[in-house]
Amino acid sequence: MRTIALGTVGSLLILLSAFGAGGVLVSDPVLGRGALSWIRYGHGQMLATGVLYTGFALVVWAWVRLGRHVLARRVGARGVRIAAAAWMAPLLVSPPVFTRDVFSYLAQGSLPLYGQDPYSVGPVMLGLQEVVQNVHPFWQTTPAPYGPLFILLAKGVAAVAGTNLILGVVLMRLVLLIGLGLLVWALPGLVRHLGGNLPVTLWLAVAGPMTVVHLVGGPHNDLLMVGFLAAGTLCVLERKHVLGVVLVTLGVAVKATAAIALPFLVWVWAGHLKATFWKNFTRAVAAAVATFVVTFAAATLIAGLNLGWIKALQAPTMIVNWLSIPTAVGESVHTVVDLFIDANKSWFVNTTRVLGGLLFFTIAARQWWQARHGGSDAVRRMAFVLFAVAVLSPATLPWYLAWGFVIAAALPWQRRQLAILVSAAVFLVLTYSPAGEDLLYNWPFIAGAVAVSLLAGFSLLRNDPLGLFGEREELVSVPTKV
């Protein structure tokens, strides 16, 4: 209970301080010009930011403590679910944290309400409406890169909320919780097939800061996509093939990335059939393609949209940061070359992005063919390819790593691997400021974030890793794989 309370206090601190340090509204109706408006400016905002990071530290501390209890088998799946729910609850009504994407969602949902095509124009076409002022300037002129199902849901939220952006943010979170519900439902079955440990899986995929703070506190529509993806994958493994493909297709109708899973799930479907290898494959492909086409066409027609979002998928390539491995390599090479000659950075970045794309397609094709025997092996390889597309794409954002991770969390993990995942999860949240600004090129801050993240990872394996309290180093004795 103390661990749950610790994380809940952290979430409450994030909630309270987010009114000054988070993705606050330009015209804030909560604080406005009242007595507490000072926390939005100057030293007040600095204080709010400090409190928010303190709250985040408490959430991470509680998560690591919970992980120790899970590894020692003192806490089961039910306890992890309770903890995750307690930590998420305050963030359901919080201003957006570590992102402003939710305002883009609301604006993109508003465009169809005013007869505009969200795949052709950006939020700026809404004119002087308040929602446009709250969209990050980077995205105000950018068409929506999301599928028809998500635009339909965003349109519904925008229609209900109207000009009340606070209500819009809360409703959007509640809609995205559909994905969380699907994920929580699917994980026990995925664990059965992939050989993991359910409490550990829930601790990683549901109670971790990537889900609690980024996907829910953000919020991000990736939560809805991965929920459909996890549920659909489980259904295919359970021989409910058509339902599984329908669910994954709905994930594609939220974000296109989910489509990467379908070729791997075809192998799982084929493996359940009783004819020869190529007959099974042909039948599975035909059935999966037919199911996909019907489901996606229905989603598109119901939403009243077209396929213009496919062209809009290039929008994220405008992002340049070193979380994308090809972008990082291009920037590094340019830095060295630029010491000797004046060179255009875009030449290097664009070249390495093309090479990264070729590398990804090579990896994906190889993994797909090796997955031809179907079963859980195909799902493991699918998770790896979803990770590969996240880091080898032209642009990588921290929450993209959740795409494959929610599936991979159901695999067996060694304790030291779990420590690495803890460090990665903490670092990925810290790469953006509480207000949603990129901090990846603030090198002193990033150095501090790396140090804190490593400390969090070591803390999973050792009590008091810095030796501040004179406690024993080793925490518990548990099996190597959990």
Rosetta blueprint (number, residue, H / E / L):
1 M L
2 R H
3 T H
4 I H
5 A H
6 L H
7 G H
8 T H
9 V H
10 G H
11 S H
12 L H
13 L H
14 I H
15 L H
16 L H
17 S H
18 A H
19 F H
20 G H
21 A H
22 G L
23 G L
24 V L
25 L L
26 V L
27 S L
28 D L
29 P L
30 V L
31 L L
32 G L
33 R L
34 G L
35 A L
36 L L
37 S H
38 W H
39 I H
40 R H
41 Y L
42 G H
43 H H
44 G H
45 Q H
46 M H
47 L H
48 A H
49 T H
50 G H
51 V H
52 L H
53 Y H
54 T H
55 G H
56 F H
57 A H
58 L H
59 V H
60 V H
61 W H
62 A H
63 W H
64 V H
65 R H
66 L H
67 G H
68 R H
69 H H
70 V H
71 L H
72 A L
73 R L
74 R L
75 V L
76 G L
77 A H
78 R H
79 G H
80 V H
81 R H
82 I H
83 A H
84 A H
85 A H
86 A H
87 W H
88 M H
89 A H
90 P H
91 L H
92 L H
93 V H
94 S L
95 P L
96 P L
97 V L
98 F L
99 T L
100 R L
101 D H
102 V H
103 F H
104 S H
105 Y H
106 L H
107 A H
108 Q H
109 G H
110 S H
111 L H
112 P H
113 L H
114 Y L
115 G L
116 Q L
117 D L
118 P L
119 Y L
120 S L
121 V L
122 G L
123 P H
124 V H
125 M H
126 L H
127 G L
128 L L
129 Q L
130 E H
131 V H
132 V H
133 Q H
134 N H
135 V L
136 H L
137 P H
138 F H
139 W H
140 Q L
141 T L
142 T L
143 P L
144 A L
145 P L
146 Y L
147 G L
148 P H
149 L H
150 F H
151 I H
152 L H
153 L H
154 A H
155 K H
156 G H
157 V H
158 A H
159 A H
160 V H
161 A H
162 G L
163 T L
164 N L
165 L H
166 I H
167 L H
168 G H
169 V H
170 V H
171 L H
172 M H
173 R H
174 L H
175 V H
176 L H
177 L H
178 I H
179 G H
180 L H
181 G H
182 L H
183 L H
184 V H
185 W H
186 A H
187 L H
188 P H
189 G H
190 L H
191 V H
192 R H
193 H H
194 L H
195 G L
196 G L
197 N L
198 L H
199 P H
200 V H
201 T H
202 L H
203 W H
204 L H
205 A H
206 V L
207 A L
208 G L
209 P H
210 M H
211 T H
212 V H
213 V H
214 H H
215 L H
216 V H
217 G L
218 G L
219 P L
220 H L
221 N L
222 D H
223 L H
224 L H
225 M H
226 V H
227 G H
228 F H
229 L H
230 A H
231 A H
232 G H
233 T H
234 L H
235 C H
236 V H
237 L H
238 E L
239 R L
240 K L
241 H H
242 V H
243 L H
244 G H
245 V H
246 V H
247 L H
248 V H
249 T H
250 L H
251 G H
252 V H
253 A L
254 V L
255 K L
256 A H
257 T H
258 A H
259 A H
260 I H
261 A H
262 L H
263 P H
264 F H
265 L H
266 V H
267 W H
268 V H
269 W H
270 A H
271 G H
272 H L
273 L L
274 K L
275 A L
276 T L
277 F H
278 W H
279 K H
280 N H
281 F H
282 T H
283 R H
284 A H
285 V H
286 A H
287 A H
288 A H
289 V H
290 A H
291 T H
292 F H
293 V H
294 V H
295 T H
296 F H
297 A H
298 A H
299 A H
300 T H
301 L H
302 I H
303 A H
304 G L
305 L L
306 N L
307 L L
308 G L
309 W H
310 I H
311 K H
312 A H
313 L L
314 Q L
315 A H
316 P H
317 T H
318 M H
319 I L
320 V L
321 N L
322 W L
323 L L
324 S L
325 I H
326 P H
327 T H
328 A H
329 V H
330 G H
331 E H
332 S H
333 V H
334 H H
335 T H
336 V H
337 V H
338 D L
339 L L
340 F L
341 I L
342 D L
343 A L
344 N L
345 K H
346 S H
347 W H
348 F H
349 V H
350 N H
351 T H
352 T H
353 R H
354 V H
355 L H
356 G H
357 G H
358 L H
359 L H
360 F H
361 F H
362 T H
363 I H
364 A H
365 A H
366 R H
367 Q H
368 W H
369 W H
370 Q H
371 A L
372 R L
373 H L
374 G L
375 G H
376 S H
377 D H
378 A H
379 V H
380 R H
381 R H
382 M H
383 A H
384 F H
385 V H
386 L H
387 F H
388 A H
389 V H
390 A H
391 V H
392 L H
393 S L
394 P L
395 A L
396 T L
397 L L
398 P H
399 W H
400 Y H
401 L H
402 A H
403 W H
404 G H
405 F H
406 V H
407 I H
408 A H
409 A L
410 A L
411 L L
412 P L
413 W L
414 Q E
415 R H
416 R H
417 Q H
418 L H
419 A H
420 I H
421 L H
422 V H
423 S H
424 A H
425 A H
426 V H
427 F H
428 L H
429 V H
430 L H
431 T L
432 Y E
433 S L
434 P L
435 A L
436 G L
437 E L
438 D E
439 L L
440 L L
441 Y L
442 N L
443 W H
444 P H
445 F H
446 I H
447 A H
448 G H
449 A H
450 V H
451 A H
452 V H
453 S H
454 L H
455 L H
456 A H
457 G H
458 F H
459 S H
460 L H
461 L H
462 R E
463 N L
464 D L
465 P L
466 L L
467 G L
468 L L
469 F L
470 G L
471 E L
472 R L
473 E L
474 E E
475 L L
476 V L
477 S L
478 V L
479 P L
480 T L
481 K E
482 V L
